[in-house]
């Protein structure tokens, strides 16, 4: 039996806590958790995302051609329900510059998913996706 999923914790550097907080709270709808003068905790769809004001620069980035898109690597994000995906896509449509606009990838396969990519103010690439049936999240297939 698979244990219930637990929230992940991801900590990243930022040069501007206020801009980062405003983007994640006002644009993405995250809740602000604990804070200090040098870091903030955010509730990113039930997961703990932390930004530390430590002057760190952007991570080295690469791209991988997937399904005719140049997918930024590294990236992070959340697998949402279809309803939450559509709600987020509508919420951010005019507020972010899309790397990959909302699209369906791998159609007619077990890996079929809706996905979108954009950057936060720190330059981090984010991906949000949804599956019609989460049972296929880890289903092997040739993609």
C-alpha positions as CSV (number, residue, x, y, z in Angstrom):
1,X,0.0,0.0,0.0
2,X,1.3,3.5,-0.9
3,X,1.5,5.8,2.0
4,X,-0.4,9.1,1.7
5,X,1.5,11.9,0.1
6,X,3.3,14.3,2.3
7,X,4.0,18.0,1.4
8,X,7.4,18.7,0.0
9,X,9.7,21.5,1.2
10,X,11.8,23.5,-1.2
11,X,14.0,26.4,-0.2
12,X,15.4,28.8,-2.9
13,X,17.4,32.0,-2.8
14,X,15.9,35.4,-3.7
15,X,17.3,38.9,-3.9
16,X,13.9,40.6,-3.2
17,X,11.6,39.0,-0.6
18,X,8.9,41.7,-1.1
19,X,8.6,41.1,-4.9
20,X,8.7,37.3,-4.4
21,X,6.1,37.5,-1.7
22,X,3.8,39.7,-3.8
23,X,4.1,37.4,-6.9
24,X,3.4,34.2,-5.0
25,X,0.6,35.6,-2.8
26,X,-1.1,38.1,-5.2
27,X,-0.5,36.3,-8.6
28,X,-0.5,32.6,-7.7
29,X,-2.7,32.9,-4.6
30,X,-0.3,31.3,-2.1
31,X,-0.8,31.9,1.6
32,X,2.0,33.5,3.6
33,X,3.3,31.4,6.5
34,X,6.1,32.2,8.9
35,X,8.4,35.0,8.0
36,X,11.5,36.8,9.2
37,X,13.6,39.7,7.9
38,X,15.5,37.2,5.7
39,X,13.1,34.5,4.7
40,X,9.4,33.7,4.0
41,X,7.4,30.5,4.0
42,X,4.7,30.1,1.4
43,X,1.9,27.6,1.1
44,X,2.1,26.5,-2.5
45,X,-1.0,24.3,-2.9
46,X,-0.3,22.5,0.4
47,X,3.5,22.4,0.0
48,X,6.1,24.5,1.8
49,X,8.0,26.8,-0.5
50,X,10.6,29.0,1.3
51,X,12.6,31.9,-0.1
52,X,15.8,33.1,1.6
53,X,17.1,36.6,1.0
54,X,20.7,35.6,0.7
55,X,21.8,37.3,-2.5
56,X,21.9,34.1,-4.5
57,X,21.8,34.2,-8.2
58,X,19.8,32.3,-10.7
59,X,20.5,28.6,-11.2
60,X,22.2,27.5,-14.4
61,X,19.5,26.6,-16.9
62,X,19.3,24.1,-19.7
63,X,16.5,23.1,-22.1
64,X,15.1,19.8,-23.1
65,X,13.0,19.4,-26.2
66,X,9.8,17.7,-25.1
67,X,6.7,17.5,-27.2
68,X,7.9,20.3,-29.6
69,X,8.6,22.7,-26.7
70,X,11.9,23.8,-25.2
71,X,11.3,22.8,-21.6
72,X,13.4,24.7,-19.1
73,X,15.5,22.6,-16.8
74,X,15.5,22.9,-13.8
75,X,11.8,23.7,-13.1
76,X,9.4,22.9,-10.3
77,X,5.7,23.0,-9.8
78,X,2.6,21.1,-8.7
79,X,0.3,18.5,-10.2
80,X,-3.1,20.0,-9.7
81,X,-6.6,18.7,-10.2
82,X,-8.1,19.6,-13.6
83,X,-10.4,22.1,-11.9
84,X,-7.5,23.7,-10.0
85,X,-5.4,23.8,-13.2
86,X,-8.1,25.6,-15.2
87,X,-8.6,28.0,-12.3
88,X,-4.9,28.8,-12.0
89,X,-4.5,29.1,-15.8
90,X,-7.3,31.7,-15.9
91,X,-6.0,33.5,-12.9
92,X,-2.5,34.0,-14.3
93,X,-3.4,34.3,-18.0
94,X,-2.7,38.1,-18.2
95,X,-0.3,38.3,-15.3
96,X,2.7,36.1,-16.4
97,X,4.6,35.6,-19.6
98,X,4.2,32.0,-20.6
99,X,7.1,29.9,-21.6
100,X,4.6,27.2,-22.7
101,X,1.0,28.4,-22.6
102,X,-1.7,26.0,-21.4
103,X,-1.6,23.0,-23.7
104,X,-2.3,19.3,-23.8
105,X,0.8,17.2,-24.0
106,X,1.1,13.5,-25.0
107,X,-2.5,13.3,-26.2
108,X,-4.1,9.8,-26.3
109,X,-1.5,8.2,-24.1
110,X,-1.5,7.3,-20.4
111,X,0.8,10.4,-19.9
112,X,-1.8,12.8,-21.4
113,X,-1.7,16.0,-19.3
114,X,-2.5,19.7,-19.4
115,X,0.5,21.8,-18.6
116,X,1.8,25.3,-18.6
117,X,5.2,26.9,-17.8
118,X,6.2,30.4,-16.8
119,X,8.9,32.2,-14.7
120,X,8.6,33.8,-11.3
121,X,10.3,37.2,-10.6
122,X,13.5,35.4,-9.6
123,X,13.7,33.7,-13.0
124,X,12.8,30.3,-11.7
125,X,10.8,28.2,-14.2
126,X,7.5,26.8,-12.8
127,X,5.3,24.1,-14.3
128,X,1.8,23.3,-13.3
129,X,0.0,20.3,-14.8
130,X,-3.0,18.1,-14.4
131,X,-4.0,14.6,-15.4
132,X,-7.6,13.6,-16.1
133,X,-6.8,10.6,-13.9
134,X,-4.0,10.8,-11.4
135,X,-3.5,7.0,-11.5
136,X,-1.5,7.7,-14.7
137,X,0.9,10.1,-13.1
138,X,3.7,7.5,-13.0
139,X,2.4,5.2,-15.8
140,X,5.2,4.2,-18.1
141,X,4.9,5.1,-21.8
142,X,7.1,6.3,-24.6
143,X,7.0,10.1,-24.6
